[in-house]
Amino acid sequence: MIFAKVIGTVVATRKDEKIEGCKLLAIQPISMEGKEEGFPLVAIDAVGAGIGEVVLIAKGSSARQTVRTKDTPTDAVIMAIVDTIEAEGKVLFRKS
């Protein structure tokens, strides 16, 4: 699992029928401290995330293991919205 921040939406009027009805979001992978890591990517939203939220994503073949993404042509899925990140007794992130 990878931490990411939702940075935008993606609209694609023409797409594979297996992902019709899927909400596509632009996400930026981040560290536990919230610093950007790597390049932005597009993920199928399986949990109803919104812009600005910190989420957990799965990539690769694991991205096709949620109920929403089973047997779909996807490489990334948002599978959780993060409420709190705590490490070594310190709260690094708390959803407001």
Backbone atoms as SQL, in Angstrom:
CREATE TABLE atoms (id INTEGER PRIMARY KEY, chain TEXT, resi INTEGER, resn TEXT, atom TEXT, x REAL, y REAL, z REAL);
INSERT INTO atoms VALUES
  (1, 'A', 1, 'MET', 'N', 0.839, -1.178, 0.000),
  (2, 'A', 1, 'MET', 'CA', 0.000, 0.000, 0.000),
  (3, 'A', 1, 'MET', 'C', 0.879, 1.235, 0.000),
  (4, 'A', 2, 'ILE', 'N', 0.372, 2.274, -0.612),
  (5, 'A', 2, 'ILE', 'CA', 1.117, 3.523, -0.789),
  (6, 'A', 2, 'ILE', 'C', 0.225, 4.676, -0.359),
  (7, 'A', 3, 'PHE', 'N', 0.816, 5.627, 0.388),
  (8, 'A', 3, 'PHE', 'CA', 0.089, 6.850, 0.723),
  (9, 'A', 3, 'PHE', 'C', 0.068, 7.756, -0.495),
  (10, 'A', 4, 'ALA', 'N', -1.052, 8.457, -0.696),
  (11, 'A', 4, 'ALA', 'CA', -1.156, 9.419, -1.796),
  (12, 'A', 4, 'ALA', 'C', -2.157, 10.499, -1.404),
  (13, 'A', 5, 'LYS', 'N', -2.069, 11.626, -2.092),
  (14, 'A', 5, 'LYS', 'CA', -3.032, 12.713, -1.902),
  (15, 'A', 5, 'LYS', 'C', -3.799, 12.881, -3.209),
  (16, 'A', 6, 'VAL', 'N', -5.105, 13.022, -3.102),
  (17, 'A', 6, 'VAL', 'CA', -5.929, 13.225, -4.296),
  (18, 'A', 6, 'VAL', 'C', -5.738, 14.682, -4.736),
  (19, 'A', 7, 'ILE', 'N', -5.304, 14.856, -5.995),
  (20, 'A', 7, 'ILE', 'CA', -5.006, 16.200, -6.492),
  (21, 'A', 7, 'ILE', 'C', -5.936, 16.657, -7.610),
  (22, 'A', 8, 'GLY', 'N', -6.784, 15.773, -8.099),
  (23, 'A', 8, 'GLY', 'CA', -7.684, 16.188, -9.171),
  (24, 'A', 8, 'GLY', 'C', -8.555, 15.056, -9.676),
  (25, 'A', 9, 'THR', 'N', -9.384, 15.398, -10.630),
  (26, 'A', 9, 'THR', 'CA', -10.267, 14.412, -11.251),
  (27, 'A', 9, 'THR', 'C', -9.848, 14.205, -12.701),
  (28, 'A', 10, 'VAL', 'N', -10.217, 13.067, -13.238),
  (29, 'A', 10, 'VAL', 'CA', -9.923, 12.755, -14.639),
  (30, 'A', 10, 'VAL', 'C', -11.233, 12.356, -15.307),
  (31, 'A', 11, 'VAL', 'N', -11.540, 13.001, -16.412),
  (32, 'A', 11, 'VAL', 'CA', -12.750, 12.676, -17.165),
  (33, 'A', 11, 'VAL', 'C', -12.330, 12.040, -18.485),
  (34, 'A', 12, 'ALA', 'N', -12.870, 10.876, -18.756),
  (35, 'A', 12, 'ALA', 'CA', -12.601, 10.172, -20.012),
  (36, 'A', 12, 'ALA', 'C', -13.946, 9.671, -20.539),
  (37, 'A', 13, 'THR', 'N', -14.468, 10.333, -21.547),
  (38, 'A', 13, 'THR', 'CA', -15.790, 9.949, -22.046),
  (39, 'A', 13, 'THR', 'C', -15.761, 8.630, -22.803),
  (40, 'A', 14, 'ARG', 'N', -14.629, 8.308, -23.396),
  (41, 'A', 14, 'ARG', 'CA', -14.492, 7.028, -24.096),
  (42, 'A', 14, 'ARG', 'C', -13.470, 6.193, -23.356),
  (43, 'A', 15, 'LYS', 'N', -13.890, 5.012, -22.901),
  (44, 'A', 15, 'LYS', 'CA', -12.991, 4.136, -22.161),
  (45, 'A', 15, 'LYS', 'C', -13.452, 2.691, -22.298),
  (46, 'A', 16, 'ASP', 'N', -12.617, 1.787, -21.877),
  (47, 'A', 16, 'ASP', 'CA', -12.956, 0.371, -21.907),
  (48, 'A', 16, 'ASP', 'C', -14.239, 0.136, -21.120),
  (49, 'A', 17, 'GLU', 'N', -15.090, -0.721, -21.629),
  (50, 'A', 17, 'GLU', 'CA', -16.383, -0.967, -20.979),
  (51, 'A', 17, 'GLU', 'C', -16.242, -1.499, -19.551),
  (52, 'A', 18, 'LYS', 'N', -15.128, -2.136, -19.234),
  (53, 'A', 18, 'LYS', 'CA', -14.942, -2.666, -17.887),
  (54, 'A', 18, 'LYS', 'C', -14.707, -1.577, -16.842),
  (55, 'A', 19, 'ILE', 'N', -14.356, -0.366, -17.286),
  (56, 'A', 19, 'ILE', 'CA', -14.183, 0.721, -16.314),
  (57, 'A', 19, 'ILE', 'C', -15.236, 1.825, -16.484),
  (58, 'A', 20, 'GLU', 'N', -16.251, 1.564, -17.295),
  (59, 'A', 20, 'GLU', 'CA', -17.349, 2.530, -17.393),
  (60, 'A', 20, 'GLU', 'C', -18.013, 2.648, -16.032),
  (61, 'A', 21, 'GLY', 'N', -18.318, 3.864, -15.645),
  (62, 'A', 21, 'GLY', 'CA', -18.925, 4.114, -14.347),
  (63, 'A', 21, 'GLY', 'C', -17.929, 4.261, -13.219),
  (64, 'A', 22, 'CYS', 'N', -16.649, 4.031, -13.493),
  (65, 'A', 22, 'CYS', 'CA', -15.614, 4.193, -12.471),
  (66, 'A', 22, 'CYS', 'C', -15.212, 5.660, -12.361),
  (67, 'A', 23, 'LYS', 'N', -15.042, 6.130, -11.151),
  (68, 'A', 23, 'LYS', 'CA', -14.540, 7.475, -10.911),
  (69, 'A', 23, 'LYS', 'C', -13.018, 7.422, -10.977),
  (70, 'A', 24, 'LEU', 'N', -12.435, 8.279, -11.814),
  (71, 'A', 24, 'LEU', 'CA', -10.990, 8.329, -11.977),
  (72, 'A', 24, 'LEU', 'C', -10.447, 9.576, -11.294),
  (73, 'A', 25, 'LEU', 'N', -9.428, 9.401, -10.470),
  (74, 'A', 25, 'LEU', 'CA', -8.840, 10.525, -9.751),
  (75, 'A', 25, 'LEU', 'C', -7.338, 10.612, -10.009),
  (76, 'A', 26, 'ALA', 'N', -6.844, 11.842, -10.096),
  (77, 'A', 26, 'ALA', 'CA', -5.403, 12.081, -10.186),
  (78, 'A', 26, 'ALA', 'C', -4.864, 12.097, -8.762),
  (79, 'A', 27, 'ILE', 'N', -3.798, 11.344, -8.526),
  (80, 'A', 27, 'ILE', 'CA', -3.228, 11.260, -7.195),
  (81, 'A', 27, 'ILE', 'C', -1.726, 11.495, -7.240),
  (82, 'A', 28, 'GLN', 'N', -1.199, 12.014, -6.122),
  (83, 'A', 28, 'GLN', 'CA', 0.231, 12.234, -5.978),
  (84, 'A', 28, 'GLN', 'C', 0.724, 11.383, -4.817),
  (85, 'A', 29, 'PRO', 'N', 1.585, 10.392, -5.085),
  (86, 'A', 29, 'PRO', 'CA', 2.140, 9.620, -3.973),
  (87, 'A', 29, 'PRO', 'C', 2.885, 10.548, -3.003),
  (88, 'A', 30, 'ILE', 'N', 2.765, 10.235, -1.693),
  (89, 'A', 30, 'ILE', 'CA', 3.412, 11.045, -0.659),
  (90, 'A', 30, 'ILE', 'C', 4.074, 10.138, 0.378),
  (91, 'A', 31, 'SER', 'N', 4.966, 10.735, 1.159),
  (92, 'A', 31, 'SER', 'CA', 5.567, 10.030, 2.287),
  (93, 'A', 31, 'SER', 'C', 4.600, 10.078, 3.463),
  (94, 'A', 32, 'MET', 'N', 4.932, 9.399, 4.557),
  (95, 'A', 32, 'MET', 'CA', 4.086, 9.447, 5.755),
  (96, 'A', 32, 'MET', 'C', 4.021, 10.866, 6.318),
  (97, 'A', 33, 'GLU', 'N', 5.019, 11.659, 6.027),
  (98, 'A', 33, 'GLU', 'CA', 5.049, 13.042, 6.506),
  (99, 'A', 33, 'GLU', 'C', 4.340, 14.002, 5.561),
  (100, 'A', 34, 'GLY', 'N', 3.853, 13.492, 4.425),
  (101, 'A', 34, 'GLY', 'CA', 3.110, 14.311, 3.482),
  (102, 'A', 34, 'GLY', 'C', 3.925, 14.932, 2.358),
  (103, 'A', 35, 'LYS', 'N', 5.194, 14.569, 2.224),
  (104, 'A', 35, 'LYS', 'CA', 6.037, 15.103, 1.149),
  (105, 'A', 35, 'LYS', 'C', 5.813, 14.314, -0.134),
  (106, 'A', 36, 'GLU', 'N', 5.752, 15.032, -1.260),
  (107, 'A', 36, 'GLU', 'CA', 5.546, 14.374, -2.555),
  (108, 'A', 36, 'GLU', 'C', 6.668, 13.395, -2.851),
  (109, 'A', 37, 'GLU', 'N', 6.294, 12.254, -3.406),
  (110, 'A', 37, 'GLU', 'CA', 7.256, 11.234, -3.816),
  (111, 'A', 37, 'GLU', 'C', 6.864, 10.701, -5.181),
  (112, 'A', 38, 'GLY', 'N', 7.759, 10.743, -6.124),
  (113, 'A', 38, 'GLY', 'CA', 7.471, 10.183, -7.438),
  (114, 'A', 38, 'GLY', 'C', 6.547, 11.049, -8.267),
  (115, 'A', 39, 'PHE', 'N', 5.942, 10.409, -9.238),
  (116, 'A', 39, 'PHE', 'CA', 5.122, 11.106, -10.222),
  (117, 'A', 39, 'PHE', 'C', 3.632, 10.891, -9.957),
  (118, 'A', 40, 'PRO', 'N', 2.804, 11.875, -10.323),
  (119, 'A', 40, 'PRO', 'CA', 1.350, 11.695, -10.203),
  (120, 'A', 40, 'PRO', 'C', 0.875, 10.561, -11.104),
  (121, 'A', 41, 'LEU', 'N', -0.248, 9.970, -10.739),
  (122, 'A', 41, 'LEU', 'CA', -0.845, 8.939, -11.571),
  (123, 'A', 41, 'LEU', 'C', -2.359, 8.978, -11.420),
  (124, 'A', 42, 'VAL', 'N', -3.026, 8.164, -12.220),
  (125, 'A', 42, 'VAL', 'CA', -4.487, 8.086, -12.193),
  (126, 'A', 42, 'VAL', 'C', -4.877, 6.765, -11.548),
  (127, 'A', 43, 'ALA', 'N', -5.884, 6.827, -10.655),
  (128, 'A', 43, 'ALA', 'CA', -6.357, 5.627, -9.970),
  (129, 'A', 43, 'ALA', 'C', -7.878, 5.561, -10.023),
  (130, 'A', 44, 'ILE', 'N', -8.395, 4.362, -10.057),
  (131, 'A', 44, 'ILE', 'CA', -9.838, 4.159, -9.915),
  (132, 'A', 44, 'ILE', 'C', -10.176, 4.326, -8.437),
  (133, 'A', 45, 'ASP', 'N', -11.223, 5.089, -8.163),
  (134, 'A', 45, 'ASP', 'CA', -11.649, 5.330, -6.787),
  (135, 'A', 45, 'ASP', 'C', -12.687, 4.288, -6.384),
  (136, 'A', 46, 'ALA', 'N', -12.329, 3.429, -5.436),
  (137, 'A', 46, 'ALA', 'CA', -13.246, 2.385, -4.979),
  (138, 'A', 46, 'ALA', 'C', -13.952, 2.745, -3.675),
  (139, 'A', 47, 'VAL', 'N', -13.643, 3.943, -3.110),
  (140, 'A', 47, 'VAL', 'CA', -14.169, 4.263, -1.776),
  (141, 'A', 47, 'VAL', 'C', -14.830, 5.635, -1.650),
  (142, 'A', 48, 'GLY', 'N', -14.909, 6.410, -2.707),
  (143, 'A', 48, 'GLY', 'CA', -15.558, 7.716, -2.629),
  (144, 'A', 48, 'GLY', 'C', -14.670, 8.826, -2.111),
  (145, 'A', 49, 'ALA', 'N', -13.404, 8.816, -2.468),
  (146, 'A', 49, 'ALA', 'CA', -12.458, 9.838, -2.023),
  (147, 'A', 49, 'ALA', 'C', -12.705, 11.165, -2.744),
  (148, 'A', 50, 'GLY', 'N', -12.194, 12.236, -2.151),
  (149, 'A', 50, 'GLY', 'CA', -12.344, 13.554, -2.743),
  (150, 'A', 50, 'GLY', 'C', -11.019, 14.285, -2.829),
  (151, 'A', 51, 'ILE', 'N', -11.016, 15.371, -3.558),
  (152, 'A', 51, 'ILE', 'CA', -9.807, 16.173, -3.744),
  (153, 'A', 51, 'ILE', 'C', -9.298, 16.649, -2.389),
  (154, 'A', 52, 'GLY', 'N', -7.985, 16.523, -2.195),
  (155, 'A', 52, 'GLY', 'CA', -7.342, 16.954, -0.969),
  (156, 'A', 52, 'GLY', 'C', -7.214, 15.875, 0.085),
  (157, 'A', 53, 'GLU', 'N', -7.913, 14.756, -0.085),
  (158, 'A', 53, 'GLU', 'CA', -7.849, 13.702, 0.923),
  (159, 'A', 53, 'GLU', 'C', -6.577, 12.864, 0.768),
  (160, 'A', 54, 'VAL', 'N', -6.094, 12.365, 1.907),
  (161, 'A', 54, 'VAL', 'CA', -4.991, 11.416, 1.911),
  (162, 'A', 54, 'VAL', 'C', -5.609, 10.026, 1.837),
  (163, 'A', 55, 'VAL', 'N', -5.087, 9.207, 0.945),
  (164, 'A', 55, 'VAL', 'CA', -5.660, 7.892, 0.675),
  (165, 'A', 55, 'VAL', 'C', -4.573, 6.830, 0.654),
  (166, 'A', 56, 'LEU', 'N', -5.007, 5.580, 0.681),
  (167, 'A', 56, 'LEU', 'CA', -4.113, 4.450, 0.460),
  (168, 'A', 56, 'LEU', 'C', -4.435, 3.873, -0.907),
  (169, 'A', 57, 'ILE', 'N', -3.391, 3.581, -1.656),
  (170, 'A', 57, 'ILE', 'CA', -3.594, 2.984, -2.975),
  (171, 'A', 57, 'ILE', 'C', -2.870, 1.644, -3.050),
  (172, 'A', 58, 'ALA', 'N', -3.356, 0.817, -3.937),
  (173, 'A', 58, 'ALA', 'CA', -2.676, -0.425, -4.307),
  (174, 'A', 58, 'ALA', 'C', -2.350, -0.301, -5.782),
  (175, 'A', 59, 'LYS', 'N', -1.188, -0.825, -6.164),
  (176, 'A', 59, 'LYS', 'CA', -0.757, -0.759, -7.560),
  (177, 'A', 59, 'LYS', 'C', -0.498, -2.162, -8.088),
  (178, 'A', 60, 'GLY', 'N', -0.385, -2.242, -9.409),
  (179, 'A', 60, 'GLY', 'CA', -0.084, -3.515, -10.053),
  (180, 'A', 60, 'GLY', 'C', -1.239, -4.494, -9.964),
  (181, 'A', 61, 'SER', 'N', -0.919, -5.772, -9.905),
  (182, 'A', 61, 'SER', 'CA', -1.982, -6.789, -9.879),
  (183, 'A', 61, 'SER', 'C', -2.853, -6.669, -8.637),
  (184, 'A', 62, 'SER', 'N', -2.324, -6.134, -7.550),
  (185, 'A', 62, 'SER', 'CA', -3.123, -5.934, -6.330),
  (186, 'A', 62, 'SER', 'C', -4.246, -4.931, -6.555),
  (187, 'A', 63, 'ALA', 'N', -4.082, -4.042, -7.519),
  (188, 'A', 63, 'ALA', 'CA', -5.113, -3.038, -7.814),
  (189, 'A', 63, 'ALA', 'C', -6.382, -3.674, -8.371),
  (190, 'A', 64, 'ARG', 'N', -6.291, -4.892, -8.825),
  (191, 'A', 64, 'ARG', 'CA', -7.461, -5.571, -9.397),
  (192, 'A', 64, 'ARG', 'C', -8.109, -6.525, -8.397),
  (193, 'A', 65, 'GLN', 'N', -7.865, -6.322, -7.106),
  (194, 'A', 65, 'GLN', 'CA', -8.390, -7.220, -6.079),
  (195, 'A', 65, 'GLN', 'C', -9.569, -6.650, -5.308),
  (196, 'A', 66, 'THR', 'N', -9.943, -5.386, -5.528),
  (197, 'A', 66, 'THR', 'CA', -11.116, -4.850, -4.830),
  (198, 'A', 66, 'THR', 'C', -12.384, -5.301, -5.558),
  (199, 'A', 67, 'VAL', 'N', -13.500, -5.188, -4.877),
  (200, 'A', 67, 'VAL', 'CA', -14.782, -5.549, -5.499),
  (201, 'A', 67, 'VAL', 'C', -15.008, -4.693, -6.743),
  (202, 'A', 68, 'ARG', 'N', -14.682, -3.407, -6.666),
  (203, 'A', 68, 'ARG', 'CA', -14.930, -2.472, -7.776),
  (204, 'A', 68, 'ARG', 'C', -14.003, -2.713, -8.966),
  (205, 'A', 69, 'THR', 'N', -12.785, -3.195, -8.718),
  (206, 'A', 69, 'THR', 'CA', -11.800, -3.293, -9.798),
  (207, 'A', 69, 'THR', 'C', -11.511, -4.711, -10.266),
  (208, 'A', 70, 'LYS', 'N', -12.229, -5.678, -9.745),
  (209, 'A', 70, 'LYS', 'CA', -11.974, -7.066, -10.144),
  (210, 'A', 70, 'LYS', 'C', -12.094, -7.214, -11.656),
  (211, 'A', 71, 'ASP', 'N', -11.076, -7.801, -12.262),
  (212, 'A', 71, 'ASP', 'CA', -11.037, -8.053, -13.711),
  (213, 'A', 71, 'ASP', 'C', -11.121, -6.787, -14.562),
  (214, 'A', 72, 'THR', 'N', -10.598, -5.668, -14.047),
  (215, 'A', 72, 'THR', 'CA', -10.575, -4.428, -14.834),
  (216, 'A', 72, 'THR', 'C', -9.146, -4.128, -15.284),
  (217, 'A', 73, 'PRO', 'N', -9.012, -3.354, -16.349),
  (218, 'A', 73, 'PRO', 'CA', -7.680, -2.978, -16.815),
  (219, 'A', 73, 'PRO', 'C', -7.164, -1.763, -16.035),
  (220, 'A', 74, 'THR', 'N', -6.762, -1.987, -14.785),
  (221, 'A', 74, 'THR', 'CA', -6.267, -0.886, -13.972),
  (222, 'A', 74, 'THR', 'C', -4.937, -1.244, -13.337),
  (223, 'A', 75, 'ASP', 'N', -4.145, -0.218, -13.078),
  (224, 'A', 75, 'ASP', 'CA', -2.854, -0.411, -12.430),
  (225, 'A', 75, 'ASP', 'C', -2.810, 0.273, -11.072),
  (226, 'A', 76, 'ALA', 'N', -3.869, 1.050, -10.718),
  (227, 'A', 76, 'ALA', 'CA', -3.890, 1.713, -9.418),
  (228, 'A', 76, 'ALA', 'C', -5.335, 1.879, -8.958),
  (229, 'A', 77, 'VAL', 'N', -5.562, 1.631, -7.659),
  (230, 'A', 77, 'VAL', 'CA', -6.902, 1.785, -7.084),
  (231, 'A', 77, 'VAL', 'C', -6.783, 2.463, -5.725),
  (232, 'A', 78, 'ILE', 'N', -7.698, 3.388, -5.474),
  (233, 'A', 78, 'ILE', 'CA', -7.810, 3.974, -4.143),
  (234, 'A', 78, 'ILE', 'C', -8.701, 3.037, -3.351),
  (235, 'A', 79, 'MET', 'N', -8.155, 2.475, -2.265),
  (236, 'A', 79, 'MET', 'CA', -8.894, 1.464, -1.513),
  (237, 'A', 79, 'MET', 'C', -9.178, 1.864, -0.088),
  (238, 'A', 80, 'ALA', 'N', -8.694, 3.034, 0.347),
  (239, 'A', 80, 'ALA', 'CA', -8.974, 3.498, 1.709),
  (240, 'A', 80, 'ALA', 'C', -8.734, 5.003, 1.790),
  (241, 'A', 81, 'ILE', 'N', -9.511, 5.660, 2.647),
  (242, 'A', 81, 'ILE', 'CA', -9.303, 7.073, 2.961),
  (243, 'A', 81, 'ILE', 'C', -8.673, 7.106, 4.352),
  (244, 'A', 82, 'VAL', 'N', -7.540, 7.784, 4.482),
  (245, 'A', 82, 'VAL', 'CA', -6.777, 7.795, 5.725),
  (246, 'A', 82, 'VAL', 'C', -7.371, 8.806, 6.715),
  (247, 'A', 83, 'ASP', 'N', -7.559, 8.362, 7.954),
  (248, 'A', 83, 'ASP', 'CA', -8.003, 9.246, 9.027),
  (249, 'A', 83, 'ASP', 'C', -6.818, 9.749, 9.847),
  (250, 'A', 84, 'THR', 'N', -5.889, 8.858, 10.158),
  (251, 'A', 84, 'THR', 'CA', -4.735, 9.217, 10.989),
  (252, 'A', 84, 'THR', 'C', -3.524, 8.398, 10.572),
  (253, 'A', 85, 'ILE', 'N', -2.360, 9.049, 10.614),
  (254, 'A', 85, 'ILE', 'CA', -1.092, 8.340, 10.452),
  (255, 'A', 85, 'ILE', 'C', -0.287, 8.613, 11.718),
  (256, 'A', 86, 'GLU', 'N', 0.096, 7.543, 12.404),
  (257, 'A', 86, 'GLU', 'CA', 0.894, 7.666, 13.622),
  (258, 'A', 86, 'GLU', 'C', 2.107, 6.764, 13.493),
  (259, 'A', 87, 'ALA', 'N', 3.281, 7.282, 13.833),
  (260, 'A', 87, 'ALA', 'CA', 4.504, 6.486, 13.786),
  (261, 'A', 87, 'ALA', 'C', 5.384, 6.872, 14.965),
  (262, 'A', 88, 'GLU', 'N', 5.909, 5.886, 15.641),
  (263, 'A', 88, 'GLU', 'CA', 6.813, 6.085, 16.780),
  (264, 'A', 88, 'GLU', 'C', 6.211, 7.031, 17.814),
  (265, 'A', 89, 'GLY', 'N', 4.911, 6.884, 18.059),
  (266, 'A', 89, 'GLY', 'CA', 4.251, 7.677, 19.078),
  (267, 'A', 89, 'GLY', 'C', 3.892, 9.091, 18.680),
  (268, 'A', 90, 'LYS', 'N', 4.164, 9.465, 17.425),
  (269, 'A', 90, 'LYS', 'CA', 3.845, 10.821, 16.952),
  (270, 'A', 90, 'LYS', 'C', 2.771, 10.761, 15.886),
  (271, 'A', 91, 'VAL', 'N', 1.810, 11.670, 15.978),
  (272, 'A', 91, 'VAL', 'CA', 0.776, 11.762, 14.948),
  (273, 'A', 91, 'VAL', 'C', 1.355, 12.583, 13.806),
  (274, 'A', 92, 'LEU', 'N', 1.488, 11.955, 12.648),
  (275, 'A', 92, 'LEU', 'CA', 2.051, 12.619, 11.466),
  (276, 'A', 92, 'LEU', 'C', 0.962, 13.256, 10.609),
  (277, 'A', 93, 'PHE', 'N', -0.247, 12.697, 10.695),
  (278, 'A', 93, 'PHE', 'CA', -1.368, 13.207, 9.918),
  (279, 'A', 93, 'PHE', 'C', -2.656, 12.882, 10.654),
  (280, 'A', 94, 'ARG', 'N', -3.563, 13.841, 10.669),
  (281, 'A', 94, 'ARG', 'CA', -4.891, 13.593, 11.206),
  (282, 'A', 94, 'ARG', 'C', -5.885, 14.340, 10.309),
  (283, 'A', 95, 'LYS', 'N', -6.856, 13.603, 9.804),
  (284, 'A', 95, 'LYS', 'CA', -7.871, 14.202, 8.946),
  (285, 'A', 95, 'LYS', 'C', -8.682, 15.208, 9.764),
  (286, 'A', 96, 'SER', 'N', -8.832, 16.396, 9.218),
  (287, 'A', 96, 'SER', 'CA', -9.566, 17.423, 9.975),
  (288, 'A', 96, 'SER', 'C', -11.046, 17.372, 9.734);
